[in-house]
Amino acid sequence: MKKVYFKTFGCRTNQFDTQVMLSNLHQFTISNEESQSDIVVINSCTVTNGADSSVRQYISSLKRKNPNAKIILAGCGAHAKGETLWKDGSVFGVMGHSEKSNINKLLQNEEPFYEIGDLNHIDTTVVENFIGKSRAFIKIQEGCNFDCSYCIIPQVRGRARSHAEDTILEQIKILASNGYGEFVLTGTNVGSYGRDIGSSLAALLKKISSIRGVRRIRIGSLEPIQIDDGFKELLNEPWMAKHLHIALQHTSDEMLSLMNRRNKFNEDIKLLNFLAEHGYALGTDYIVGHPGESEAIWKEAMQRVWSLPLTHIHAFTYSRRDNTASAFIKQDISGDIAKIRHNELTSCIKAKNREFREINYKNLEVLLESGQNNIYKGFDQYYNTLEVFSQEDLSGNWILAESVEVQDEKNRLQF
């Protein structure tokens, strides 16, 4: 049988989508060596121009390593740049989001193909195993109805639509029976789940928690306005991971307006303080160097960051994305200034994270990943990394760390 290698770029949603494709692949052998594979499927990201460049660079590198491989482009990049790459011969085939379940048939094509499908599709594939993962990623919705000025994702993922509740619950039941205890709910805009089908994220969480074997539920990025009363009622449930990722994107109201965001700082700080009072570690996305971010705005923004109970951050230096509103805003910020601001921001949150860990270093529930050289790593309930030294194979095991050694970047434990 022909060998197929999967290369995944980008977010957790893409990780899930790769598992969907793997689950639908029946007449091929999965390969771990791109240079020895007959077919390479690239599950691409297109969130920035830089993401597109990374995919193109990978394609060029692959052609040097394995010139005979058939390259198939999937993912968000298929919708943004797929036609161009297919027409110029950079890839053998292009498959859109709606074609993942057809991958077994598509990979049998002897002639180049372009099957982009549509952006109204909802996956029905039930993923029964996650290759190489101790946690299970569950995509509960697709698409986004927000129109943030810097973002192209609604153009390549479509509008928000929820997966069927029965399909989600069936998938989790199967995965739980296969030994998975931690589930990560993901999607393009997770907090919008249920609004198109008369349900809600809180209602779904309650049903998931009642499934035998479900030990912990993590939730992907949420918008501040999506933390409603129903969700707040679940904060003290034992199965809720004590970490939430709330996408603020900035702390300046002027920048939030430029970005066409729906949140304001005064409401954000009230929400984050409320969540912190319930013992939650809190992460956020933050864009640095967006056009219009003057020095005065930045100073005010950083003062506000210091006032927030944040413990984790995904900080992004703004990268112009073609076909977005932000791409037409003047007042560009130089790369050198953006880099300095990025470092200032991440240093701030790094200090806050250590401060949090120095308080929360006892009774940590950790699911360990596979290890090497007697060193195992996993995440505790606060989404902080614990590094465990053990002569015993702890791969995929849950441990309760009664007390850990707090280090600069992570916690450590001699088991």
N, C-alpha and C positions, 0 to 999 in steps of 0.2 A: 504493500500500500504506500501511496505517496505521503511524504512527511510534511507537516504543516507547523510553522512557527508563528506565534502570536506576539506582537510588540504593542504594548499598551501605553499610550501617553495620557496625561491629564488626571481627571478627578475620579472619585469613588464610583460615580455613575458609569464611567468608562470601564472601570474594573468589573462592575457587574455585567455590563454589556459583553465584555470578553467572555465571561462565564456563560452567558446565554449562547454565544456562538460555539463555545466548546461543547455545551450540552446538546447542540444540534448537529454536531459533526460525527458521522457514523462510519464513513468509508475511507478514513484517513488516519494516519498515526500522528499523535501530537509529539512535536520535537522540542528539545531544549537547546538546539544548536542552530542558529540562524544560517550559518555558513554551510550546513549540511542538509538544508531543507529544500524541498521542491517548490513549496509555496510559502510566502510570508504575508500574513495578514496584519496590516497596520491599523490599529484602532486609534485614530488620531484626535488631537485636540486643536481647536482653532480660536481659543479665547483671546489671543493677542496675535499681532503680526509675528512676534517672536516664536509663538507656538507653531505657526505655519512654517517658519524657517527651520525649526528643529525637525519637523517632519521631512522637509525637503532635504536637509542635510543627512538624515538617516537613510533616506532613499538612495542618495548618491553614494554613501558609504556602503550600503548593502549591495549595490550594483558592482562595486569593486570586489567585495568579499565573495559574492555569490552571483555572478553575472547570469547564470541560467535560471535563477529562481523567478517564479511568477509573483509579482508584487500586487497585492490587493489592498486598496485603500477603503477603510471603513471609518466610522465615527463622524464627529462634527466636521472635520476637514473635508470629508467626502462631499458635504453640502456646500462648503465655502469655496474649495479649490479643486474639487474632484474632477470636474469637467476639463479644466485647463491641464491638469496633470495627465489625464487620460488621453486627451487629444495630442499632447506633445510626446506621448509614448513613455512617460516616466513610470506609469503603472500599467499593469496588464488589465486590471479590473477595478471597478468602483461599485461599492454597495452602500446604500443609504441605511438609515436607522431601521426602517421598516422591513429590511431584507435579512436581518440577522437570523431569523428562523429558517431562511432558505439557503443558508450558507453551504450545506452539503451538496445541493444541486448546483449552486453557482460555481463552486470550486472545481466542478467537473468540466466546466467549459473549456473547449480547446481553442476557442477564438476570443479575442479581447471583448470585454463586456462593460456596459455602463448601466447599472440598475439602481437608480437613485431613490425610487419609491416615493413616499409622501411623508408629510410631517404630522399626520393625524393618527399614526399607528400607536397601538398599545400592545406591549409584549404579553403573550400568554404562556410562554415557556416557563416550566417549573424547573428551577435549578436545584438538583438534589445533592450536589457536592461542590465545594469550592477548592479547586486544586491549589495546594500550597498554602492554604489559609486555615487558621484556627478559629477565626471569626467569620460569620456569614454576612455578606452585604445583600440587602434586600431593597430593590428599587420599587418605591411605592407610587411614584408619579413621574410624569415627563413634562417638559416644557415650562414656560414662564410667561406670566402676563405683565410683569414689570417692564418698564421701558427705560432702564438706566442708560444714561447718555454714552457711557463707555463700553457697553456690552453688546456683543453680537449674538449671544446664545439664543435669544428668542427667534432669531432668523434661521438658526440651524437646528434647533430642537423643537420649534413650534410653540404653540400656546399651551398653557397649563391644562393637563388632563390626568385624571387619577386612574391608577390600576384598579381592577376589580378587587374588592375586599376578599372575596372567596379565594381568588388566586393567591393573594399575599398570604392568607392564613394557611392555605394548603401547603404552600412552599415552606413556611416556617415549621409546620408540623413535621414534614418530611425531614427537613434539616435537623430539627431537634431530635428526632428519632435516630438520626445518623450521628449523633453525638455533639452537635453544635449547641453551645449554651449562651453565646453572646451574639446578638444581632445588631447590625448597623443599618438603620433606615436611611436610604439615600434617594436622590432624585435631583432634578434641575432646580426645583423650588419646593422643598419638602413640606414647608409649613402650609402650602396651598392645598395639601391633600384633602380630598373629600368635598371641597366646595362645589364641585360640578356634579356630585353624585349624592348630595344630601347627607353627607357625613362630616367627619372632622378628624384631625390628627389625634386628638385626645381619645375619641371613640375607638379609633383603630388601635392605639396603644393599650387600652384596657383589654381588648380582645386578644391581642398578642400575648399580654402578660398572663393570661389564663391558660395558655398552652403548656402542657406538661414538658418540662425540660428547659424552658426559657428561663435563664438565670439573670441576664442583664441585657438591657436595650439601650443602645446609643442612638442618637439622632443627628443627622447631618445638619448643615447650616440652616438656621431659621432667621427670618426677618423679624425685627423688633415688634412690628405691628401684628405678627402672627402668634405672639404669646398671649393667648386669651384666658379668660377665667377658667374654662374647662381644662386647659393645659396646666394652669397654676395649681389646680386641685390635685395634680398627680406628682408634684415636686417631692413629696416625702415618701413616695412608694419605694420599697426596697429594691425593686427591679430596675429603677431608673438609674442610669449611670449619672454620677454626680458631676457631670461636665456638660455644658451647653455651649454651642458655637453660635453666637448671635452676630449676624453680618451688619456691622455699623457702616463700614467703608470710609468714614471720616468722622471727626468730632467738631468740625466747623460747619455751622449752619449755612454759611455762604457757599462752601464747597458742596455740601449736600444738595443745595438748590441747583448748582451748576451741573451736578451729576444726575439730576432729576430723581433723587431719592425720595422715599416716603417717610423717613424718620427725621426727628429733630433731637438735638443733644439733650435738652431739658427733660424730654420723655425717656431718652435712652439711659441717662444716669439714674433716674428713678427705677427703671426696670432692672438694670444690672445690680443696683444696690439691694433690691428686693430679692433677686435670685441668690446673691451672695449671702444674704441673711439666712437663706435656707441651706447653706453649706456647699454651694456649687462653685466649682472652678469654671471660669468663663473665658472663652476664646472669641476672637473676631477676625474678620477680614478688614484690611485697611489699605487704601490706595494712596501711595506717596507720589508727589510730583505731577499730579493731574494739572492740566492747563488752568491758570488762574490762581494757583496756590502761592500767594505772595509770602514774603518773609513774615509780615505781620500776622497773616492768617495762620501760618505754620506755628508761630510762637504761641498763639492762643490755643491752637489745636493740641499742642503738646502739653500745655498746662492742664487741659481737659483730660487728656489721656492719663496723666499722673493721678487725676482725681477718681478715675474709674477702677473698680475692683477686677481688672483683667489679669488673667494668668497665662493665656496662650494667644498667639497671633499668627495669622497668615498675612504677612506684609508684602505688598506688590508694588514695585516701581512702575508707574504708569507707562504703558506701551501703547502707542497709537494703533487703533484698530480701524482699518478701512471700513467704510459704510456704516459708521456710527456717528452720532451727533458730536461727540467729544473731538472727533478727528478734525472738525471744522472750527474749533475754538482756538483762537490765537493765544498769546501769552504763554508760550511753552516754557517749561522749567528745564534748565540744563541738566544733563545726566550727572554731572559732578555734584550739583546741589541736591538732586534727588537721592543720590547714593548716601550723602551725609545725613539727610533726613531719615532715610531708611535705617541706617545704623543707629541713629538716635532713638528711633521708635522701638526697634527690636531690643536694644540694650535696656530700655525702660521696662519692657514686658519681661525680659529675662530676669531682671532684678525682682519684679513683682512675683514671678513664678517661684523663684527660690524662697522668697519670704513666705509664700503660701505653703510650700513643701516643708519648711521648717516648723510650721504649725500643724500640718496634716501629714505626719510621718508614721502614724500608728494605725494598725488594723486595716491594712491596705489589701483589697481583694484584686488579685492579678491573674489574668489569663496569659500564660507564657506561650511565645512562639517557639518554633524549632530553634535549636542552638548549635553553636560550634565551639569546640575546645572547652567544653564544660561551662560555657557562658550562655545563659538564656535571657531573653528580653521579653517584656510584655508591658501592657498598660494597666494601671490601677483604675479605680472607679473615677478618679479625677483626670484621667487621660494624661497622667505623667508616666514617664518611662521608669521601669524598675529593671535593673540588671542583676541577675541572680547567678552566683557561682555554686555549682553542684556537681558531684561525681555521679549522681543519679540522673537518668534521662527524664527531664521534666517537660519535654515537648508536648504542647497542647494541654498541659495540666493547669488547673486552678490552684493557687496557693493563697493562704492568708498570712501576710507578713505583719507580725505583731509590732515590729519596730524596724526601721531601716536607717541606713546611713545616708544623709542628705549631702549630695555633691553638687558641683556647679551646674552641670547640665542634666543630671539624672539622679535617681536614688539607687543605692546598692544594697545587696543582701548576701551574706554567706549562709547558704542553706544547709 
